[in-house]
Structures are given as structure tokens and as C-alpha cells.
Amino acid sequence: MSLGKDSHILLNGGIGCLWFLLWAIYIKRNPASDPRISAKERAYIESSLAGKNLREDTKIPWKLLLTSKAVWAQTIVTIVDAYFSFTYMTQIPAYLKDILNYNLGTSGFLAAIPFLLFIILTPVTSIVSDFLRSRKILSTYKPSGLRPSICFGCNGIF
């Protein structure tokens, strides 16, 4: 059975629509409006939230966010990563096939290696950095820069 070359787009869109419908049906604004939880569970949730500042009109500190070096650094890293990831995904298979004359199966596999490395290295480096933090070898903030550096660095080497 073939759904056509654009079936992956339809599949992703369908999954997104299904996710939205399930979210709209099952997720409620607060425990009091959720008919699927018991009175005991509702009371527990509400008592554990008692005294917490859950105001609906909390102001977002836009000036603080927009002038934060960390926010700008993360924004720039995200934009650059997205640009190079999409460029890599769309251009490398064609380069490997047309310029280096690899067959399509080989070029697809070679183009996927950096993404597979990223999938493998992300949880591994997270576990290692948590271990190093728990042993007080690294501070709380060092792993947040170390993990992406290792993952992106390995992809860059390839």
C-alpha cells in the first residue's frame, strides 16, 4: 500500500490534529473542572497547591527576558542549529548522491549518522553530567553548556 510521496506530511499533520483533540478533551484548566478525578484526589491536589501564588494575572517580565544574555544566547543557538540542521537534512543526501556518486541508500545512511549520534549522545551526556553534578565535580550550570557542546561538536566533526 502506497500513500504517496507526501504521506509523511499528512501523517505528521494527522498526529498533530489527534494530539490537539485529545488535549482539548482530556486536559482541564484546574482540578475542580476535571470530572475524571476523585474528590479525594482533587482535595489532595488543591491542598498541595494551597498558599502557592497561582494568580492568573501574573505579569511576564518582558524587559528582563528581552535583555537577558542567556535568552539571546539560547535564541541564537536555536536559530543557527535549526538552519544548519535543515540545510544538512535537505542538501547532504543530494551532495552525497550527485557529487560523490554514492547510491541513494548509502547517502541516506551517511546523512543520518550525525542525527543518530545526536539521539544517542544527548541522553548519555545528560546522565554523565547529572552524575558529575551529584559528585560536585561540575557546578549546576556547567553541564548545560557542556552537553550541547559535546553533541554538536561530534556532529560537526562528522
C-alpha positions as CSV (number, residue, x, y, z in Angstrom):
1,M,0.0,0.0,0.0
2,S,1.4,3.4,-1.0
3,L,0.1,6.6,0.3
4,G,2.3,8.8,-2.0
5,K,5.5,10.7,-1.6
6,D,3.8,13.4,0.7
7,S,2.3,10.9,3.1
8,H,4.8,11.8,5.8
9,I,3.4,15.3,5.8
10,L,-0.2,14.1,6.1
11,L,0.8,11.6,8.8
12,N,2.5,14.3,10.9
13,G,-0.5,16.7,10.4
14,G,-2.9,13.9,11.4
15,I,-0.9,13.1,14.5
16,G,-0.9,16.8,15.4
17,C,-4.6,17.0,15.0
18,L,-5.2,13.9,17.0
19,W,-2.9,15.2,19.8
20,F,-4.9,18.5,19.8
21,L,-8.2,16.7,20.0
22,L,-7.1,14.5,22.9
23,W,-5.6,17.6,24.7
24,A,-8.9,19.5,24.2
25,I,-11.0,16.6,25.5
26,Y,-8.9,15.5,28.5
27,I,-6.9,18.5,29.8
28,K,-8.8,20.8,32.1
29,R,-7.9,24.2,33.4
30,N,-8.0,23.2,37.1
31,P,-8.7,20.1,39.2
32,A,-12.2,21.3,40.1
33,S,-13.3,21.2,36.5
34,D,-12.0,17.7,35.7
35,P,-14.7,15.1,36.0
36,R,-12.3,12.1,35.9
37,I,-10.5,12.7,39.2
38,S,-12.0,11.6,42.5
39,A,-13.0,14.1,45.3
40,K,-10.1,12.7,47.4
41,E,-7.6,13.3,44.6
42,R,-9.0,16.8,43.9
43,A,-8.7,17.7,47.6
44,Y,-5.1,16.4,47.7
45,I,-4.1,18.5,44.6
46,E,-5.8,21.6,45.8
47,S,-4.3,21.3,49.3
48,S,-0.8,20.8,47.9
49,L,-1.3,24.0,45.9
50,A,-2.7,26.0,48.8
51,G,-0.6,29.0,49.6
52,K,1.1,29.0,46.2
53,N,0.9,32.1,44.1
54,L,-1.3,30.8,41.2
55,R,-2.6,34.2,40.0
56,E,-4.0,34.3,36.5
57,D,-2.8,37.8,36.0
58,T,0.9,37.3,36.6
59,K,2.9,39.7,34.6
60,I,5.5,38.5,32.2
61,P,8.8,40.3,32.8
62,W,9.3,41.1,29.1
63,K,12.1,43.7,29.6
64,L,14.0,41.2,31.8
65,L,13.6,38.4,29.2
66,L,14.5,40.5,26.2
67,T,17.6,41.9,27.8
68,S,18.8,38.6,29.2
69,K,22.1,37.3,27.7
70,A,21.1,33.7,28.4
71,V,17.8,34.2,26.4
72,W,19.6,35.7,23.5
73,A,22.4,33.1,23.6
74,Q,19.8,30.3,23.5
75,T,17.8,32.0,20.8
76,I,20.9,32.4,18.6
77,V,22.0,28.8,19.2
78,T,18.5,27.5,18.3
79,I,18.3,29.6,15.1
80,V,21.8,28.5,14.0
81,D,21.1,24.9,14.9
82,A,17.8,24.9,13.0
83,Y,19.3,26.5,9.9
84,F,22.2,24.0,9.8
85,S,20.1,21.0,10.6
86,F,17.6,21.8,7.9
87,T,20.3,22.6,5.4
88,Y,22.1,19.4,6.3
89,M,18.9,17.3,6.1
90,T,18.0,18.7,2.7
91,Q,21.4,19.2,1.0
92,I,23.7,16.4,2.2
93,P,21.9,13.5,0.7
94,A,21.8,15.3,-2.7
95,Y,25.5,16.1,-2.4
96,L,26.5,12.6,-1.5
97,K,24.4,11.2,-4.4
98,D,25.2,13.8,-7.1
99,I,28.7,14.9,-6.4
100,L,30.3,12.0,-4.6
101,N,28.3,9.4,-6.7
102,Y,27.1,7.3,-3.7
103,N,24.0,5.4,-4.3
104,L,20.8,6.7,-2.6
105,G,20.8,4.0,0.1
106,T,24.4,4.8,1.2
107,S,24.0,8.5,1.0
108,G,20.8,8.4,3.1
109,F,22.5,6.3,5.7
110,L,25.6,8.5,5.8
111,A,23.4,11.6,6.1
112,A,21.6,10.1,9.0
113,I,24.7,9.3,11.1
114,P,25.0,12.8,12.8
115,F,21.4,12.7,13.8
116,L,21.8,9.2,15.2
117,L,24.8,10.4,17.1
118,F,22.8,13.3,18.5
119,I,20.0,10.9,19.6
120,I,22.5,8.6,21.3
121,L,24.7,11.3,22.8
122,T,22.0,13.5,24.3
123,P,20.8,11.1,26.9
124,V,24.3,9.7,27.6
125,T,25.7,13.2,28.2
126,S,22.7,14.1,30.3
127,I,23.3,11.0,32.6
128,V,27.1,11.7,32.8
129,S,26.6,15.4,33.6
130,D,24.0,14.6,36.3
131,F,26.5,12.1,37.7
132,L,29.3,14.7,37.7
133,R,26.9,17.3,39.2
134,S,25.9,14.9,42.0
135,R,29.6,14.3,42.8
136,K,30.2,18.0,42.9
137,I,32.7,17.7,40.0
138,L,30.7,20.2,37.9
139,S,28.6,23.1,39.1
140,T,24.9,23.3,38.3
141,Y,25.4,25.5,35.2
142,K,28.4,23.9,33.5
143,P,26.6,20.8,32.2
144,S,24.0,22.9,30.4
145,G,26.8,24.2,28.2
146,L,28.8,21.1,28.1
147,R,26.1,18.7,26.8
148,P,25.3,20.7,23.7
149,S,29.0,21.3,23.0
150,I,29.7,17.6,23.1
151,C,26.6,16.7,21.0
152,F,27.0,19.4,18.4
153,G,30.8,19.0,18.4
154,C,30.5,15.3,17.5
155,N,28.0,16.2,14.7
156,G,30.3,18.9,13.5
157,I,33.3,16.6,13.3
158,F,31.3,14.2,11.1
